[in-house]
Amino acid sequence: MLKINKTTDAGKVNISLEGRLDTVTSPELEAELKETMDGISELTLDFAALDYVSSAGLRVLLAAQKTMMNQGTMKIVNVNEVVMEIFEVTGFTDILKIEP
């Protein structure tokens, strides 16, 4: 299960995720991002309550990063040790902007 909370403020969007970002739930985030990313300049993904990311979730994050590179910035904040380890093992720490 994945819970998505979104706040928008003048071209800046903050999306908080709670639960697991996996094969079952990643289409939900993908749909939310597609709907949200038009015309925004800053995207922040808050992973404070995210427990796990699968390869399907990583693909969604990579697609969002590619989109945001053309129109602004994307950062991921509040990443826990489990998710950070997944980012490190997959090399995503080199691709994504991750802040503690």
N, C-alpha and C positions, 0 to 999 in steps of 0.2 A: 504494500500500500504506500502511496505517495500523496502527501498533502502539499499543495502549492499555494503560497500566499504572495500576492503581488501588490506593490505600491508604485505609483507613478507620480513624478514631479518634474514638470517642464523638461521633457526630453530625457529624463533619467528614470530608469526602472530598476527596482530592487525586487528580486524574486527569492523568497525563502523556501527551502525544500525541507520536508520532514518525512522520514521513513527511508525507503529504499528506491534507488534509481536503477531499475533493471529492465529486462526484456519486456516484462508486463507493463511497467509504469513509464518507461521512456517515451512512448508515443504521446502520453499526456503532456509531458514537458515540451516535446517537440511541437505539438499543436499550440500550446500556450506561447512559446517563443515566436513561432511564425506569425501569430496574431499580434504579438507585442512589439516586435523589433522594427517595424516600419517607421522610419523617421526619428528613431531615438539616437542619442549620441553617447549614452553611457548605460551599460548593463552591469548590475552587480548581482551575483548569485551568492546567497548566504546559505552555507552548508552546516550551520551550527547544529541542526537537528537531523542531518542526513547520516544514516547508518552505513550505507553501502552504495557502491557504484559498479555496475557491470560493464562489459564491453559495449552493450547497446547504449547505455547511458553515456559512455565516453564518446561514442559517435555523435550523439546529440550535442554534447558540449563542443566537440570539434567543429561541427557545422555552425553552431552559434558563434564561435570564435572567428571563423572565416567570414561570416556575414558582418560581424562587428568591426573587423579589420578595415572594411571598406567605408564604414560610416561613423566610427568612434572607438570607444574602448569597452572592454569586458574584463571584469575581475571576479575572482572567486574568493570569498572571505569565510573565516571561522571553520576551517577544514579540520576535522578530527584526525587522530593518528591512523585509524583504519583506512579512511579514504585517502589520506596523504600518501600512505604506503602504496596504494593502488596507483596513484598519480606518478609516484617515483618509479615503480617497477615498469610501468608502461611508457615512461619518458614524457608524460604529459606535463611534468613540472617545467620542462623546457619550452613547451608550447603555450601553456596557459599562464596568465598572470594570477598568481595565488598569493594572497596576503594572510598572515596569521590571524 
